[in-house]
Amino acid sequence: MRVIALDAHGRRREFKGPSPGLGGLPARLRRLWRGWALANGDVRVLAIAAKGVWTAAERRRQERRLRMLAHRVRVISDAEAAYLGALGDRPGMLLLAGTGSMVLARDASGRWSRAGGLGPLLGDEGSAFWIGREWLRATMDGPGFAAARLILASPDPIAGIAALAPGVLGRARRGSRRARRITAAAQGALADLLLAASHPLDLEAPVVVSWAGGLLADAHFLAGVWRATRRRGVRVRPERPRESAAAAVARMAETLSRPAPFNRGC
């Protein structure tokens, strides 16, 4: 959880801590307001980017739950916040790949499309978790068996499996055939997500595409994703993210807090 607060003079406060989830957010923010000597009426705009919020009905429901904390509340998905940070309002695609994986796309008319993001039980193809799981499967007749037993007994086995991914990518660069097959399959799976997200939209080629997530910090791996995407017929123009998701949400709150321009009419 990260909270960024800006006052009318541009002064900034920031808090970082464990996320209480949407259910525990009102109580956590009330404690934070008290610590900052703020009353609910002092907060003009509260903008939130959260997991598990996709539909307009879900956004409205969360905004109603939180409306006592500020004069105006805006809730969007964390993936949309990452897109706005990376590409702003422009059409394009955002590839997110860390523990999980998904693609969020937007065309010039403002229509959204997504692919993936279903979690480790139903999806996350090409993600760090997927790479780690495939490595354990491929090595189960050797060291993978003992490693899998330790990870599965840990408090967070999904994170433990995902943590294996950098090592697999490193083995692939050093020539391991098994690791190279898994790496190429992961790159292909992420390319498939980009292809699937692009289909419902009218995106002009070359499509601007940006990225977020720890797995994509590996430049060698990321370059392979772009090659696999182009082989599938999607012309992409990779572009580094402009800013973080948190910065984009803070900027959104600042914009929403400004008075609407007065229109005298004709």
ChimeraX attribute file (.defattr): number of C-alpha atoms within 10 A of each C-alpha:
attribute: neighborCount
match mode: 1-to-1
recipient: residues
	/A:1	13
	/A:2	12
	/A:3	16
	/A:4	15
	/A:5	16
	/A:6	15
	/A:7	12
	/A:8	9
	/A:9	6
	/A:10	9
	/A:11	8
	/A:12	10
	/A:13	11
	/A:14	9
	/A:15	10
	/A:16	9
	/A:17	8
	/A:18	7
	/A:19	11
	/A:20	13
	/A:21	13
	/A:22	16
	/A:23	10
	/A:24	10
	/A:25	15
	/A:26	17
	/A:27	12
	/A:28	14
	/A:29	16
	/A:30	16
	/A:31	13
	/A:32	14
	/A:33	16
	/A:34	11
	/A:35	9
	/A:36	10
	/A:37	9
	/A:38	13
	/A:39	12
	/A:40	15
	/A:41	10
	/A:42	13
	/A:43	19
	/A:44	18
	/A:45	22
	/A:46	23
	/A:47	21
	/A:48	23
	/A:49	21
	/A:50	19
	/A:51	12
	/A:52	15
	/A:53	20
	/A:54	15
	/A:55	11
	/A:56	10
	/A:57	10
	/A:58	14
	/A:59	17
	/A:60	16
	/A:61	13
	/A:62	19
	/A:63	20
	/A:64	12
	/A:65	14
	/A:66	20
	/A:67	16
	/A:68	15
	/A:69	22
	/A:70	17
	/A:71	14
	/A:72	17
	/A:73	22
	/A:74	21
	/A:75	23
	/A:76	23
	/A:77	18
	/A:78	19
	/A:79	25
	/A:80	24
	/A:81	23
	/A:82	28
	/A:83	32
	/A:84	23
	/A:85	22
	/A:86	24
	/A:87	24
	/A:88	16
	/A:89	13
	/A:90	15
	/A:91	22
	/A:92	27
	/A:93	29
	/A:94	29
	/A:95	26
	/A:96	25
	/A:97	24
	/A:98	21
	/A:99	25
	/A:100	24
	/A:101	28
	/A:102	25
	/A:103	28
	/A:104	24
	/A:105	28
	/A:106	25
	/A:107	20
	/A:108	14
	/A:109	11
	/A:110	12
	/A:111	12
	/A:112	18
	/A:113	17
	/A:114	20
	/A:115	20
	/A:116	21
	/A:117	20
	/A:118	13
	/A:119	15
	/A:120	15
	/A:121	6
	/A:122	9
	/A:123	16
	/A:124	24
	/A:125	26
	/A:126	30
	/A:127	29
	/A:128	30
	/A:129	28
	/A:130	26
	/A:131	28
	/A:132	27
	/A:133	21
	/A:134	22
	/A:135	22
	/A:136	20
	/A:137	13
	/A:138	16
	/A:139	16
	/A:140	14
	/A:141	10
	/A:142	10
	/A:143	11
	/A:144	16
	/A:145	14
	/A:146	13
	/A:147	15
	/A:148	20
	/A:149	11
	/A:150	12
	/A:151	15
	/A:152	13
	/A:153	9
	/A:154	12
	/A:155	9
	/A:156	10
	/A:157	16
	/A:158	19
	/A:159	16
	/A:160	20
	/A:161	23
	/A:162	20
	/A:163	18
	/A:164	18
	/A:165	25
	/A:166	16
	/A:167	14
	/A:168	22
	/A:169	23
	/A:170	16
	/A:171	16
	/A:172	19
	/A:173	15
	/A:174	11
	/A:175	10
	/A:176	13
	/A:177	12
	/A:178	15
	/A:179	23
	/A:180	18
	/A:181	13
	/A:182	22
	/A:183	26
	/A:184	17
	/A:185	18
	/A:186	23
	/A:187	23
	/A:188	22
	/A:189	21
	/A:190	28
	/A:191	25
	/A:192	22
	/A:193	23
	/A:194	28
	/A:195	18
	/A:196	17
	/A:197	23
	/A:198	24
	/A:199	12
	/A:200	15
	/A:201	19
	/A:202	13
	/A:203	18
	/A:204	13
	/A:205	11
	/A:206	12
	/A:207	18
	/A:208	20
	/A:209	25
	/A:210	23
	/A:211	23
	/A:212	22
	/A:213	16
	/A:214	14
	/A:215	25
	/A:216	19
	/A:217	13
	/A:218	12
	/A:219	10
	/A:220	11
	/A:221	19
	/A:222	17
	/A:223	14
	/A:224	17
	/A:225	26
	/A:226	22
	/A:227	16
	/A:228	21
	/A:229	22
	/A:230	14
	/A:231	12
	/A:232	14
	/A:233	9
	/A:234	20
	/A:235	17
	/A:236	20
	/A:237	14
	/A:238	18
	/A:239	13
	/A:240	12
	/A:241	19
	/A:242	15
	/A:243	15
	/A:244	15
	/A:245	21
	/A:246	20
	/A:247	16
	/A:248	22
	/A:249	26
	/A:250	19
	/A:251	15
	/A:252	18
	/A:253	22
	/A:254	19
	/A:255	12
	/A:256	17
	/A:257	16
	/A:258	10
	/A:259	7
	/A:260	8
	/A:261	6
	/A:262	6
	/A:263	6
	/A:264	5
	/A:265	4
	/A:266	3
